[in-house]
Amino acid sequence: FDVIHEGLPPGTPLVPFLQRQLHMSERTLRRRFEDAFGYGPKTLDRILRFHRFRRMLRQQGEASTALLAIEAGYADQAHLIRESRRLTGVTPSALACANAGALLARQPIRGPARRLPDG
């Protein structure tokens, strides 16, 4: 389902959207979600919003976290921080630093080639 991969536009509630698209009642939708994912559609909505923020952070790198939070659909930066801690256990800035460190670790080391001593 494309919504899972692409996410909804910010501000679009997932549950009513899926109810319309799938022609299901809220109760049936919740039951199917819990069977398939182990949690309800609201939790998936939170996860998708957080993924949207992370995608924007990767694309826009140096942009303000507060601005990205609002663009991703959070009420404010504090809302993003609370949600990040709930979902990942760390703040968005710690996550960004960890991502940057992981990216740097993958980069080849630049500089003169060193010859290992014979021995």
Backbone as XML, in Angstrom:
<?xml version="1.0"?>
<chain id="A" units="angstrom">
  <residue number="1" name="PHE">
    <atom name="N" x="0.854" y="-1.178" z="0.000"/>
    <atom name="CA" x="0.000" y="0.000" z="0.000"/>
    <atom name="C" x="0.892" y="1.230" z="0.000"/>
  </residue>
  <residue number="2" name="ASP">
    <atom name="N" x="0.725" y="2.106" z="-0.969"/>
    <atom name="CA" x="1.601" y="3.259" z="-1.158"/>
    <atom name="C" x="1.652" y="4.192" z="0.047"/>
  </residue>
  <residue number="3" name="VAL">
    <atom name="N" x="0.570" y="4.273" z="0.791"/>
    <atom name="CA" x="0.531" y="5.176" z="1.947"/>
    <atom name="C" x="1.595" y="4.785" z="2.957"/>
  </residue>
  <residue number="4" name="ILE">
    <atom name="N" x="1.821" y="3.508" z="3.109"/>
    <atom name="CA" x="2.808" y="3.037" z="4.079"/>
    <atom name="C" x="4.200" y="3.511" z="3.665"/>
  </residue>
  <residue number="5" name="HIS">
    <atom name="N" x="4.514" y="3.428" z="2.391"/>
    <atom name="CA" x="5.844" y="3.801" z="1.919"/>
    <atom name="C" x="6.018" y="5.309" z="1.775"/>
  </residue>
  <residue number="6" name="GLU">
    <atom name="N" x="5.035" y="5.978" z="1.247"/>
    <atom name="CA" x="5.167" y="7.408" z="0.967"/>
    <atom name="C" x="4.672" y="8.284" z="2.105"/>
  </residue>
  <residue number="7" name="GLY">
    <atom name="N" x="3.775" y="7.770" z="2.909"/>
    <atom name="CA" x="3.192" y="8.564" z="3.979"/>
    <atom name="C" x="2.108" y="9.485" z="3.444"/>
  </residue>
  <residue number="8" name="LEU">
    <atom name="N" x="1.298" y="9.949" z="4.335"/>
    <atom name="CA" x="0.246" y="10.897" z="3.973"/>
    <atom name="C" x="0.801" y="12.307" z="4.046"/>
  </residue>
  <residue number="9" name="PRO">
    <atom name="N" x="0.186" y="13.227" z="3.335"/>
    <atom name="CA" x="0.594" y="14.623" z="3.505"/>
    <atom name="C" x="0.354" y="15.045" z="4.952"/>
  </residue>
  <residue number="10" name="PRO">
    <atom name="N" x="1.192" y="15.936" z="5.477"/>
    <atom name="CA" x="0.997" y="16.384" z="6.859"/>
    <atom name="C" x="-0.425" y="16.895" z="7.079"/>
  </residue>
  <residue number="11" name="GLY">
    <atom name="N" x="-0.970" y="16.549" z="8.218"/>
    <atom name="CA" x="-2.303" y="17.020" z="8.562"/>
    <atom name="C" x="-3.434" y="16.136" z="8.068"/>
  </residue>
  <residue number="12" name="THR">
    <atom name="N" x="-3.123" y="15.102" z="7.304"/>
    <atom name="CA" x="-4.159" y="14.189" z="6.828"/>
    <atom name="C" x="-4.286" y="13.046" z="7.824"/>
  </residue>
  <residue number="13" name="PRO">
    <atom name="N" x="-5.420" y="12.933" z="8.499"/>
    <atom name="CA" x="-5.580" y="11.853" z="9.477"/>
    <atom name="C" x="-5.626" y="10.488" z="8.783"/>
  </residue>
  <residue number="14" name="LEU">
    <atom name="N" x="-4.832" y="9.567" z="9.281"/>
    <atom name="CA" x="-4.705" y="8.250" z="8.659"/>
    <atom name="C" x="-5.982" y="7.427" z="8.748"/>
  </residue>
  <residue number="15" name="VAL">
    <atom name="N" x="-6.576" y="7.374" z="9.929"/>
    <atom name="CA" x="-7.722" y="6.484" z="10.128"/>
    <atom name="C" x="-8.888" y="6.830" z="9.193"/>
  </residue>
  <residue number="16" name="PRO">
    <atom name="N" x="-9.355" y="8.078" z="9.148"/>
    <atom name="CA" x="-10.446" y="8.378" z="8.210"/>
    <atom name="C" x="-10.061" y="8.131" z="6.748"/>
  </residue>
  <residue number="17" name="PHE">
    <atom name="N" x="-8.802" y="8.431" z="6.417"/>
    <atom name="CA" x="-8.336" y="8.201" z="5.050"/>
    <atom name="C" x="-8.434" y="6.718" z="4.701"/>
  </residue>
  <residue number="18" name="LEU">
    <atom name="N" x="-7.920" y="5.863" z="5.578"/>
    <atom name="CA" x="-7.956" y="4.423" z="5.315"/>
    <atom name="C" x="-9.378" y="3.875" z="5.333"/>
  </residue>
  <residue number="19" name="GLN">
    <atom name="N" x="-10.207" y="4.405" z="6.208"/>
    <atom name="CA" x="-11.602" y="3.968" z="6.236"/>
    <atom name="C" x="-12.263" y="4.215" z="4.879"/>
  </residue>
  <residue number="20" name="ARG">
    <atom name="N" x="-12.018" y="5.391" z="4.318"/>
    <atom name="CA" x="-12.600" y="5.714" z="3.005"/>
    <atom name="C" x="-12.012" y="4.830" z="1.913"/>
  </residue>
  <residue number="21" name="GLN">
    <atom name="N" x="-10.693" y="4.683" z="1.921"/>
    <atom name="CA" x="-10.029" y="3.925" z="0.865"/>
    <atom name="C" x="-10.369" y="2.435" z="0.906"/>
  </residue>
  <residue number="22" name="LEU">
    <atom name="N" x="-10.477" y="1.894" z="2.104"/>
    <atom name="CA" x="-10.689" y="0.453" z="2.262"/>
    <atom name="C" x="-12.142" y="0.078" z="2.528"/>
  </residue>
  <residue number="23" name="HIS">
    <atom name="N" x="-12.994" y="1.079" z="2.678"/>
    <atom name="CA" x="-14.425" y="0.851" z="2.942"/>
    <atom name="C" x="-14.619" y="-0.039" z="4.169"/>
  </residue>
  <residue number="24" name="MET">
    <atom name="N" x="-13.977" y="0.364" z="5.270"/>
    <atom name="CA" x="-14.064" y="-0.391" z="6.520"/>
    <atom name="C" x="-14.490" y="0.531" z="7.646"/>
  </residue>
  <residue number="25" name="SER">
    <atom name="N" x="-15.124" y="-0.073" z="8.636"/>
    <atom name="CA" x="-15.433" y="0.695" z="9.839"/>
    <atom name="C" x="-14.146" y="0.877" z="10.640"/>
  </residue>
  <residue number="26" name="GLU">
    <atom name="N" x="-14.169" y="1.824" z="11.553"/>
    <atom name="CA" x="-12.986" y="2.060" z="12.382"/>
    <atom name="C" x="-12.633" y="0.820" z="13.201"/>
  </residue>
  <residue number="27" name="ARG">
    <atom name="N" x="-13.643" y="0.157" z="13.704"/>
    <atom name="CA" x="-13.409" y="-1.037" z="14.519"/>
    <atom name="C" x="-12.759" y="-2.157" z="13.701"/>
  </residue>
  <residue number="28" name="THR">
    <atom name="N" x="-13.266" y="-2.385" z="12.495"/>
    <atom name="CA" x="-12.692" y="-3.419" z="11.628"/>
    <atom name="C" x="-11.264" y="-3.060" z="11.247"/>
  </residue>
  <residue number="29" name="LEU">
    <atom name="N" x="-11.050" y="-1.802" z="10.938"/>
    <atom name="CA" x="-9.711" y="-1.335" z="10.584"/>
    <atom name="C" x="-8.738" y="-1.567" z="11.741"/>
  </residue>
  <residue number="30" name="ARG">
    <atom name="N" x="-9.148" y="-1.202" z="12.939"/>
    <atom name="CA" x="-8.294" y="-1.385" z="14.114"/>
    <atom name="C" x="-7.988" y="-2.870" z="14.336"/>
  </residue>
  <residue number="31" name="ARG">
    <atom name="N" x="-9.000" y="-3.705" z="14.203"/>
    <atom name="CA" x="-8.816" y="-5.148" z="14.404"/>
    <atom name="C" x="-7.836" y="-5.717" z="13.370"/>
  </residue>
  <residue number="32" name="ARG">
    <atom name="N" x="-7.995" y="-5.319" z="12.124"/>
    <atom name="CA" x="-7.095" y="-5.805" z="11.065"/>
    <atom name="C" x="-5.663" y="-5.320" z="11.283"/>
  </residue>
  <residue number="33" name="PHE">
    <atom name="N" x="-5.524" y="-4.089" z="11.716"/>
    <atom name="CA" x="-4.192" y="-3.558" z="11.998"/>
    <atom name="C" x="-3.533" y="-4.328" z="13.129"/>
  </residue>
  <residue number="34" name="GLU">
    <atom name="N" x="-4.276" y="-4.559" z="14.185"/>
    <atom name="CA" x="-3.697" y="-5.269" z="15.326"/>
    <atom name="C" x="-3.317" y="-6.691" z="14.950"/>
  </residue>
  <residue number="35" name="ASP">
    <atom name="N" x="-4.101" y="-7.316" z="14.083"/>
    <atom name="CA" x="-3.752" y="-8.662" z="13.610"/>
    <atom name="C" x="-2.495" y="-8.634" z="12.739"/>
  </residue>
  <residue number="36" name="ALA">
    <atom name="N" x="-2.402" y="-7.644" z="11.868"/>
    <atom name="CA" x="-1.298" y="-7.590" z="10.907"/>
    <atom name="C" x="-0.008" y="-7.010" z="11.488"/>
  </residue>
  <residue number="37" name="PHE">
    <atom name="N" x="-0.127" y="-5.940" z="12.280"/>
    <atom name="CA" x="1.062" y="-5.223" z="12.742"/>
    <atom name="C" x="1.340" y="-5.365" z="14.230"/>
  </residue>
  <residue number="38" name="GLY">
    <atom name="N" x="0.317" y="-5.716" z="14.986"/>
    <atom name="CA" x="0.494" y="-5.786" z="16.431"/>
    <atom name="C" x="0.151" y="-4.488" z="17.134"/>
  </residue>
  <residue number="39" name="TYR">
    <atom name="N" x="-0.278" y="-3.492" z="16.386"/>
    <atom name="CA" x="-0.718" y="-2.223" z="16.961"/>
    <atom name="C" x="-1.743" y="-1.600" z="16.027"/>
  </residue>
  <residue number="40" name="GLY">
    <atom name="N" x="-2.409" y="-0.567" z="16.519"/>
    <atom name="CA" x="-3.493" y="0.049" z="15.767"/>
    <atom name="C" x="-3.034" y="1.070" z="14.743"/>
  </residue>
  <residue number="41" name="PRO">
    <atom name="N" x="-3.974" y="1.586" z="13.961"/>
    <atom name="CA" x="-3.642" y="2.548" z="12.908"/>
    <atom name="C" x="-3.112" y="3.876" z="13.440"/>
  </residue>
  <residue number="42" name="LYS">
    <atom name="N" x="-3.515" y="4.275" z="14.629"/>
    <atom name="CA" x="-3.002" y="5.527" z="15.192"/>
    <atom name="C" x="-1.503" y="5.417" z="15.462"/>
  </residue>
  <residue number="43" name="THR">
    <atom name="N" x="-1.077" y="4.256" z="15.949"/>
    <atom name="CA" x="0.354" y="4.052" z="16.184"/>
    <atom name="C" x="1.105" y="4.075" z="14.862"/>
  </residue>
  <residue number="44" name="LEU">
    <atom name="N" x="0.542" y="3.456" z="13.847"/>
    <atom name="CA" x="1.171" y="3.508" z="12.526"/>
    <atom name="C" x="1.249" y="4.950" z="12.033"/>
  </residue>
  <residue number="45" name="ASP">
    <atom name="N" x="0.222" y="5.717" z="12.278"/>
    <atom name="CA" x="0.216" y="7.126" z="11.882"/>
    <atom name="C" x="1.375" y="7.871" z="12.553"/>
  </residue>
  <residue number="46" name="ARG">
    <atom name="N" x="1.606" y="7.601" z="13.830"/>
    <atom name="CA" x="2.718" y="8.234" z="14.549"/>
    <atom name="C" x="4.058" y="7.823" z="13.945"/>
  </residue>
  <residue number="47" name="ILE">
    <atom name="N" x="4.179" y="6.545" z="13.622"/>
    <atom name="CA" x="5.422" y="6.034" z="13.034"/>
    <atom name="C" x="5.660" y="6.651" z="11.661"/>
  </residue>
  <residue number="48" name="LEU">
    <atom name="N" x="4.615" y="6.737" z="10.851"/>
    <atom name="CA" x="4.755" y="7.330" z="9.517"/>
    <atom name="C" x="5.144" y="8.804" z="9.593"/>
  </residue>
  <residue number="49" name="ARG">
    <atom name="N" x="4.565" y="9.523" z="10.543"/>
    <atom name="CA" x="4.911" y="10.939" z="10.709"/>
    <atom name="C" x="6.383" y="11.068" z="11.097"/>
  </residue>
  <residue number="50" name="PHE">
    <atom name="N" x="6.836" y="10.191" z="11.992"/>
    <atom name="CA" x="8.234" y="10.240" z="12.405"/>
    <atom name="C" x="9.157" y="9.883" z="11.237"/>
  </residue>
  <residue number="51" name="HIS">
    <atom name="N" x="8.764" y="8.916" z="10.430"/>
    <atom name="CA" x="9.553" y="8.580" z="9.236"/>
    <atom name="C" x="9.601" y="9.759" z="8.265"/>
  </residue>
  <residue number="52" name="ARG">
    <atom name="N" x="8.484" y="10.464" z="8.155"/>
    <atom name="CA" x="8.448" y="11.646" z="7.286"/>
    <atom name="C" x="9.459" y="12.682" z="7.791"/>
  </residue>
  <residue number="53" name="PHE">
    <atom name="N" x="9.488" y="12.900" z="9.105"/>
    <atom name="CA" x="10.461" y="13.831" z="9.678"/>
    <atom name="C" x="11.884" y="13.375" z="9.374"/>
  </residue>
  <residue number="54" name="ARG">
    <atom name="N" x="12.179" y="12.102" z="9.579"/>
    <atom name="CA" x="13.537" y="11.591" z="9.341"/>
    <atom name="C" x="13.934" y="11.719" z="7.877"/>
  </residue>
  <residue number="55" name="ARG">
    <atom name="N" x="12.989" y="11.466" z="6.982"/>
    <atom name="CA" x="13.267" y="11.609" z="5.547"/>
    <atom name="C" x="13.588" y="13.073" z="5.221"/>
  </residue>
  <residue number="56" name="MET">
    <atom name="N" x="12.802" y="13.980" z="5.787"/>
    <atom name="CA" x="13.039" y="15.405" z="5.559"/>
    <atom name="C" x="14.381" y="15.824" z="6.150"/>
  </residue>
  <residue number="57" name="LEU">
    <atom name="N" x="14.725" y="15.297" z="7.303"/>
    <atom name="CA" x="15.997" y="15.613" z="7.948"/>
    <atom name="C" x="17.167" y="15.161" z="7.077"/>
  </residue>
  <residue number="58" name="ARG">
    <atom name="N" x="17.056" y="13.971" z="6.507"/>
    <atom name="CA" x="18.120" y="13.484" z="5.619"/>
    <atom name="C" x="18.236" y="14.349" z="4.368"/>
  </residue>
  <residue number="59" name="GLN">
    <atom name="N" x="17.099" y="14.765" z="3.822"/>
    <atom name="CA" x="17.109" y="15.542" z="2.586"/>
    <atom name="C" x="17.553" y="16.980" z="2.808"/>
  </residue>
  <residue number="60" name="GLN">
    <atom name="N" x="17.147" y="17.567" z="3.932"/>
    <atom name="CA" x="17.403" y="18.987" z="4.146"/>
    <atom name="C" x="18.518" y="19.242" z="5.146"/>
  </residue>
  <residue number="61" name="GLY">
    <atom name="N" x="19.093" y="18.193" z="5.680"/>
    <atom name="CA" x="20.263" y="18.240" z="6.542"/>
    <atom name="C" x="20.339" y="19.330" z="7.583"/>
  </residue>
  <residue number="62" name="GLU">
    <atom name="N" x="20.736" y="20.501" z="7.185"/>
    <atom name="CA" x="21.017" y="21.586" z="8.124"/>
    <atom name="C" x="19.793" y="22.436" z="8.473"/>
  </residue>
  <residue number="63" name="ALA">
    <atom name="N" x="18.628" y="22.054" z="8.033"/>
    <atom name="CA" x="17.422" y="22.843" z="8.313"/>
    <atom name="C" x="17.097" y="22.805" z="9.806"/>
  </residue>
  <residue number="64" name="SER">
    <atom name="N" x="16.367" y="23.783" z="10.248"/>
    <atom name="CA" x="15.953" y="23.879" z="11.644"/>
    <atom name="C" x="15.059" y="22.699" z="12.013"/>
  </residue>
  <residue number="65" name="THR">
    <atom name="N" x="15.368" y="22.074" z="13.135"/>
    <atom name="CA" x="14.556" y="20.953" z="13.604"/>
    <atom name="C" x="13.130" y="21.407" z="13.881"/>
  </residue>
  <residue number="66" name="ALA">
    <atom name="N" x="12.979" y="22.605" z="14.413"/>
    <atom name="CA" x="11.640" y="23.126" z="14.708"/>
    <atom name="C" x="10.825" y="23.279" z="13.425"/>
  </residue>
  <residue number="67" name="LEU">
    <atom name="N" x="11.449" y="23.787" z="12.390"/>
    <atom name="CA" x="10.758" y="23.961" z="11.112"/>
    <atom name="C" x="10.407" y="22.612" z="10.492"/>
  </residue>
  <residue number="68" name="LEU">
    <atom name="N" x="11.348" y="21.681" z="10.524"/>
    <atom name="CA" x="11.080" y="20.344" z="9.983"/>
    <atom name="C" x="9.969" y="19.650" z="10.763"/>
  </residue>
  <residue number="69" name="ALA">
    <atom name="N" x="9.939" y="19.861" z="12.068"/>
    <atom name="CA" x="8.895" y="19.249" z="12.896"/>
    <atom name="C" x="7.518" y="19.706" z="12.426"/>
  </residue>
  <residue number="70" name="ILE">
    <atom name="N" x="7.378" y="20.983" z="12.204"/>
    <atom name="CA" x="6.087" y="21.521" z="11.765"/>
    <atom name="C" x="5.750" y="21.016" z="10.364"/>
  </residue>
  <residue number="71" name="GLU">
    <atom name="N" x="6.738" y="21.013" z="9.477"/>
    <atom name="CA" x="6.505" y="20.530" z="8.115"/>
    <atom name="C" x="6.140" y="19.046" z="8.093"/>
  </residue>
  <residue number="72" name="ALA">
    <atom name="N" x="6.645" y="18.289" z="9.050"/>
    <atom name="CA" x="6.351" y="16.854" z="9.110"/>
    <atom name="C" x="4.986" y="16.565" z="9.723"/>
  </residue>
  <residue number="73" name="GLY">
    <atom name="N" x="4.384" y="17.570" z="10.344"/>
    <atom name="CA" x="3.049" y="17.370" z="10.896"/>
    <atom name="C" x="2.960" y="17.400" z="12.409"/>
  </residue>
  <residue number="74" name="TYR">
    <atom name="N" x="4.043" y="17.780" z="13.077"/>
    <atom name="CA" x="4.011" y="17.910" z="14.533"/>
    <atom name="C" x="3.510" y="19.297" z="14.901"/>
  </residue>
  <residue number="75" name="ALA">
    <atom name="N" x="2.936" y="19.416" z="16.087"/>
    <atom name="CA" x="2.428" y="20.708" z="16.542"/>
    <atom name="C" x="3.576" y="21.692" z="16.761"/>
  </residue>
  <residue number="76" name="ASP">
    <atom name="N" x="4.678" y="21.190" z="17.287"/>
    <atom name="CA" x="5.854" y="22.020" z="17.531"/>
    <atom name="C" x="7.048" y="21.109" z="17.784"/>
  </residue>
  <residue number="77" name="GLN">
    <atom name="N" x="8.192" y="21.712" z="18.051"/>
    <atom name="CA" x="9.413" y="20.935" z="18.257"/>
    <atom name="C" x="9.315" y="20.056" z="19.502"/>
  </residue>
  <residue number="78" name="ALA">
    <atom name="N" x="8.679" y="20.551" z="20.547"/>
    <atom name="CA" x="8.531" y="19.760" z="21.774"/>
    <atom name="C" x="7.725" y="18.488" z="21.506"/>
  </residue>
  <residue number="79" name="HIS">
    <atom name="N" x="6.705" y="18.604" z="20.673"/>
    <atom name="CA" x="5.897" y="17.445" z="20.297"/>
    <atom name="C" x="6.778" y="16.411" z="19.586"/>
  </residue>
  <residue number="80" name="LEU">
    <atom name="N" x="7.611" y="16.873" z="18.668"/>
    <atom name="CA" x="8.539" y="15.983" z="17.962"/>
    <atom name="C" x="9.490" y="15.298" z="18.942"/>
  </residue>
  <residue number="81" name="ILE">
    <atom name="N" x="10.036" y="16.056" z="19.872"/>
    <atom name="CA" x="10.996" y="15.492" z="20.827"/>
    <atom name="C" x="10.334" y="14.405" z="21.677"/>
  </residue>
  <residue number="82" name="ARG">
    <atom name="N" x="9.128" y="14.688" z="22.171"/>
    <atom name="CA" x="8.404" y="13.672" z="22.961"/>
    <atom name="C" x="8.156" y="12.413" z="22.136"/>
  </residue>
  <residue number="83" name="GLU">
    <atom name="N" x="7.713" y="12.610" z="20.914"/>
    <atom name="CA" x="7.408" y="11.472" z="20.041"/>
    <atom name="C" x="8.678" y="10.693" z="19.697"/>
  </residue>
  <residue number="84" name="SER">
    <atom name="N" x="9.758" y="11.397" z="19.456"/>
    <atom name="CA" x="11.027" y="10.741" z="19.146"/>
    <atom name="C" x="11.483" y="9.877" z="20.315"/>
  </residue>
  <residue number="85" name="ARG">
    <atom name="N" x="11.372" y="10.413" z="21.511"/>
    <atom name="CA" x="11.761" y="9.632" z="22.697"/>
    <atom name="C" x="10.874" y="8.406" z="22.871"/>
  </residue>
  <residue number="86" name="ARG">
    <atom name="N" x="9.589" y="8.562" z="22.604"/>
    <atom name="CA" x="8.670" y="7.420" z="22.742"/>
    <atom name="C" x="8.971" y="6.332" z="21.719"/>
  </residue>
  <residue number="87" name="LEU">
    <atom name="N" x="9.265" y="6.743" z="20.495"/>
    <atom name="CA" x="9.457" y="5.765" z="19.424"/>
    <atom name="C" x="10.870" y="5.199" z="19.356"/>
  </residue>
  <residue number="88" name="THR">
    <atom name="N" x="11.876" y="6.022" z="19.686"/>
    <atom name="CA" x="13.262" y="5.576" z="19.509"/>
    <atom name="C" x="14.073" y="5.546" z="20.797"/>
  </residue>
  <residue number="89" name="GLY">
    <atom name="N" x="13.606" y="6.260" z="21.810"/>
    <atom name="CA" x="14.354" y="6.331" z="23.053"/>
    <atom name="C" x="15.369" y="7.460" z="23.092"/>
  </residue>
  <residue number="90" name="VAL">
    <atom name="N" x="15.512" y="8.191" z="21.995"/>
    <atom name="CA" x="16.469" y="9.307" z="21.953"/>
    <atom name="C" x="15.816" y="10.531" z="21.326"/>
  </residue>
  <residue number="91" name="THR">
    <atom name="N" x="16.460" y="11.672" z="21.501"/>
    <atom name="CA" x="15.953" y="12.913" z="20.914"/>
    <atom name="C" x="16.289" y="12.961" z="19.424"/>
  </residue>
  <residue number="92" name="PRO">
    <atom name="N" x="15.604" y="13.810" z="18.674"/>
    <atom name="CA" x="15.921" y="13.941" z="17.246"/>
    <atom name="C" x="17.364" y="14.380" z="16.997"/>
  </residue>
  <residue number="93" name="SER">
    <atom name="N" x="17.898" y="15.254" z="17.849"/>
    <atom name="CA" x="19.279" y="15.699" z="17.632"/>
    <atom name="C" x="20.262" y="14.552" z="17.860"/>
  </residue>
  <residue number="94" name="ALA">
    <atom name="N" x="20.008" y="13.714" z="18.855"/>
    <atom name="CA" x="20.872" y="12.549" z="19.078"/>
    <atom name="C" x="20.775" y="11.587" z="17.899"/>
  </residue>
  <residue number="95" name="LEU">
    <atom name="N" x="19.584" y="11.450" z="17.377"/>
    <atom name="CA" x="19.375" y="10.591" z="16.217"/>
    <atom name="C" x="20.102" y="11.145" z="14.995"/>
  </residue>
  <residue number="96" name="ALA">
    <atom name="N" x="20.032" y="12.457" z="14.810"/>
    <atom name="CA" x="20.721" y="13.094" z="13.683"/>
    <atom name="C" x="22.230" y="12.922" z="13.812"/>
  </residue>
  <residue number="97" name="CYS">
    <atom name="N" x="22.753" y="13.068" z="15.023"/>
    <atom name="CA" x="24.194" y="12.873" z="15.241"/>
    <atom name="C" x="24.596" y="11.431" z="14.965"/>
  </residue>
  <residue number="98" name="ALA">
    <atom name="N" x="23.773" y="10.505" z="15.402"/>
    <atom name="CA" x="24.062" y="9.091" z="15.155"/>
    <atom name="C" x="24.040" y="8.802" z="13.659"/>
  </residue>
  <residue number="99" name="ASN">
    <atom name="N" x="23.074" y="9.379" z="12.956"/>
    <atom name="CA" x="23.003" y="9.192" z="11.506"/>
    <atom name="C" x="24.213" y="9.804" z="10.822"/>
  </residue>
  <residue number="100" name="ALA">
    <atom name="N" x="24.616" y="10.981" z="11.263"/>
    <atom name="CA" x="25.779" y="11.639" z="10.665"/>
    <atom name="C" x="27.029" y="10.811" z="10.914"/>
  </residue>
  <residue number="101" name="GLY">
    <atom name="N" x="27.160" y="10.270" z="12.107"/>
    <atom name="CA" x="28.308" y="9.417" z="12.421"/>
    <atom name="C" x="28.326" y="8.166" z="11.566"/>
  </residue>
  <residue number="102" name="ALA">
    <atom name="N" x="27.155" y="7.594" z="11.351"/>
    <atom name="CA" x="27.071" y="6.394" z="10.512"/>
    <atom name="C" x="27.439" y="6.724" z="9.075"/>
  </residue>
  <residue number="103" name="LEU">
    <atom name="N" x="27.018" y="7.885" z="8.604"/>
    <atom name="CA" x="27.365" y="8.287" z="7.243"/>
    <atom name="C" x="28.859" y="8.528" z="7.111"/>
  </residue>
  <residue number="104" name="LEU">
    <atom name="N" x="29.439" y="9.172" z="8.120"/>
    <atom name="CA" x="30.875" y="9.427" z="8.072"/>
    <atom name="C" x="31.666" y="8.126" z="8.103"/>
  </residue>
  <residue number="105" name="ALA">
    <atom name="N" x="31.182" y="7.165" z="8.859"/>
    <atom name="CA" x="31.877" y="5.884" z="8.959"/>
    <atom name="C" x="31.893" y="5.157" z="7.616"/>
  </residue>
  <residue number="106" name="ARG">
    <atom name="N" x="30.913" y="5.426" z="6.776"/>
    <atom name="CA" x="30.839" y="4.768" z="5.468"/>
    <atom name="C" x="31.692" y="5.460" z="4.416"/>
  </residue>
  <residue number="107" name="GLN">
    <atom name="N" x="32.129" y="6.687" z="4.694"/>
    <atom name="CA" x="32.910" y="7.443" z="3.722"/>
    <atom name="C" x="34.337" y="6.906" z="3.673"/>
  </residue>
  <residue number="108" name="PRO">
    <atom name="N" x="34.906" y="6.809" z="2.484"/>
    <atom name="CA" x="36.305" y="6.392" z="2.411"/>
    <atom name="C" x="37.199" y="7.472" z="3.011"/>
  </residue>
  <residue number="109" name="ILE">
    <atom name="N" x="38.263" y="7.056" z="3.611"/>
    <atom name="CA" x="39.203" y="7.999" z="4.213"/>
    <atom name="C" x="40.018" y="8.632" z="3.102"/>
  </residue>
  <residue number="110" name="ARG">
    <atom name="N" x="40.072" y="9.939" z="3.103"/>
    <atom name="CA" x="40.822" y="10.677" z="2.088"/>
    <atom name="C" x="42.202" y="11.005" z="2.638"/>
  </residue>
  <residue number="111" name="GLY">
    <atom name="N" x="43.140" y="11.082" z="1.773"/>
    <atom name="CA" x="44.482" y="11.453" z="2.196"/>
    <atom name="C" x="45.502" y="10.564" z="1.518"/>
  </residue>
  <residue number="112" name="PRO">
    <atom name="N" x="46.752" y="10.812" z="1.799"/>
    <atom name="CA" x="47.787" y="10.019" z="1.140"/>
    <atom name="C" x="47.737" y="8.569" z="1.591"/>
  </residue>
  <residue number="113" name="ALA">
    <atom name="N" x="47.979" y="7.707" z="0.655"/>
    <atom name="CA" x="48.017" y="6.284" z="0.986"/>
    <atom name="C" x="49.253" y="6.015" z="1.828"/>
  </residue>
  <residue number="114" name="ARG">
    <atom name="N" x="49.086" y="5.227" z="2.847"/>
    <atom name="CA" x="50.220" y="4.903" z="3.713"/>
    <atom name="C" x="50.673" y="3.487" z="3.431"/>
  </residue>
  <residue number="115" name="ARG">
    <atom name="N" x="51.930" y="3.346" z="3.411"/>
    <atom name="CA" x="52.495" y="2.027" z="3.187"/>
    <atom name="C" x="52.740" y="1.379" z="4.536"/>
  </residue>
  <residue number="116" name="LEU">
    <atom name="N" x="52.314" y="0.146" z="4.663"/>
    <atom name="CA" x="52.547" y="-0.573" z="5.907"/>
    <atom name="C" x="54.021" y="-0.949" z="6.006"/>
  </residue>
  <residue number="117" name="PRO">
    <atom name="N" x="54.571" y="-0.877" z="7.204"/>
    <atom name="CA" x="55.985" y="-1.257" z="7.352"/>
    <atom name="C" x="56.183" y="-2.736" z="7.050"/>
  </residue>
  <residue number="118" name="ASP">
    <atom name="N" x="57.325" y="-3.044" z="6.474"/>
    <atom name="CA" x="57.655" y="-4.448" z="6.206"/>
    <atom name="C" x="57.922" y="-5.140" z="7.528"/>
  </residue>
  <residue number="119" name="GLY">
    <atom name="N" x="57.495" y="-6.319" z="7.612"/>
    <atom name="CA" x="57.815" y="-6.957" z="8.869"/>
    <atom name="C" x="57.143" y="-8.184" z="9.039"/>
  </residue>
</chain>
